[in-house]
Amino acid sequence: MSDTPAQFDQVIQECRTLFEKKLKDYGAAWRILRLPSLTDQIFIKAQRLRSIEDKGTQKVADDLRGEFIGILNYSIIALVQLELGVADQIDMSPDEAMGYYDKHVQATRQLMLDKNHDYGEAWRDMRVPSFTDLILQKLLRVKQIEDNAGQTLVSEGVDANYMDMINYSVFALIQMEELKKK
């Protein structure tokens, strides 16, 4: 399985470092966010990516890598909120928040390893805009599930969709890094 686990860990370390720095700046203020707000925040980031990919230009100089990092980190926040529920105020220390971050990264990493085994790392032959589209599709699914009060008939729940968005973001960030090296 090539060096995917090491590349995953490297991407996560970059995302984790940013998350930890923001915790020091803001604390866990995100604890007050309801799931639809998190879904919409991720949607805004994915829409920006798609818009820039379609237009081929951007007017705001923010790094596109930062959008995938944001999607990844907000998806982890969503998994924490799913587990704990929404708080009315900051109710955890940065160390506690990082514990939850690491817990959800580990579960998502295992999912990635399992799927990579079954799919033979097909993602390596994909293009970055495809990851953007897949993230947008997952977001539309999550929005529909949220509109259905969290109920599904035969489909996976929102947690699996957030985990997939994390993994798609990791794959996009790996692909972007590999393209830079070429």
Secondary structure as UniProt FT lines:
FT   TURN            2..3
FT   HELIX           4..26
FT   HELIX           29..32
FT   HELIX           35..55
FT   HELIX           64..84
FT   HELIX           94..119
FT   TURN            120..121
FT   HELIX           122..125
FT   HELIX           128..147
FT   TURN            148..150
FT   HELIX           158..181
//
